[in-house]
Amino acid sequence: MARDHRPSRHRARVVAAAVTALTVGGTALFEAPASAVGKPKGHDVSSHQKNVDWPSARTKGAQFVYVKATESHTYRNPYFDQQYGGAREAGILHGAYHFALPDRSSGTAQAAHFVRNGGAWRADGRTLPPALDIEYNPYGRNKCYGLTRAGMASWIKAFSDEVRRRTGRLPVIYTTTHWWNTCTGGSMAFGNHPLWVARYDSTTAGTLPAGWSFWTFWQYDNSGSLPGDQNLFNGSMARLKEFARGPRE
């Protein structure tokens, strides 16, 4: 995920034999796994990308984006307004995500901070549901933030419950299969949440975390033609718009 002040990590690459280039007038727009054909292409950004050129991103094929809003219970992305509002003005479906630090405060407190600072949702067909980014600790402490597996599942539930109470939507959960199975013990309790799975160097999203039988978003690379990380939606553009609108009464 596009975190702020993240430590350097391996630059994962999708091997050339497993990618396909989408083109307009013979110009390559982006490279993606061959299985991506027909799936909406998007990306995610944080303050690491600073002020984004949104018309350019749209021209290069961006159909949706997730923007980092907050981290822990105090931080807010200083570029959030330009990134979130700019994507909307460019006609790109947009959503906000929160980077979890479960050792800093409760899930309820972090969810409240998130929703107050960009994580709200509206049923306008252009706003994606809020997302929780939960993965290995980037700050050098315990990879599971010092929580037991049951404690981690409880933290995620508290975050989810508060987001749903405040927005009416279950949050999308961004994670990796290895982290999820390691740090939650393979909790099966969140299969009703949309899954945003990260897996690089692959032609498919691979084995999913326990509790899920399909993915909604797949982050397949951490750089590419679009600013930030590269993502796909598992469906048509019409289905993505329905997902943004949310369940109908």
C-alpha angles and dihedrals in degrees: 000000000000098000125176117252090000120174115250114272137184112292100235115209131195106230115248094240090060100050138081126205117225112212143192115199090348094305116123112236100184144331120241139162112291089245088064096079109126095010120117112257123222145151144211129232142186136179086293087078093045114190107007124212096231100180087055092049090051091050090052091056107270110158099166139011139190115214124202109242105170149358127207111335102304112037126090124182105252090211094049097106094051093044100043097038093040092054090051092049090051091055095250117140106245140195138172130237136198124217107221124222101179093182092063103057144334126298089244093054094048093047091052091050090048097051092046091052107046105310097103120117134213130193096238098121090245102073119080119214118269116274135214117212108203120168144122115331108264095196100072101258129110109325090228092044092248093290126130117240091256090046092053092050089050091050092052091047091051090051092047094047092052094047090050092047092052101038108021092237133101109236122249109244118223115197146120124258092238095051093045096050092043101044102032095033089241096303112202093195100096104053090116090064119088109256124226105188127191119214127148134189092037143107091220138031088253128202109358128223116273113281098034129093097181140019127237097194129019122198101205102171140014096226139020141124092321123067113268125352123356121239144176132206116225099232144029127307089253089055091049090055090050089050090053092050092053131211116334121234 
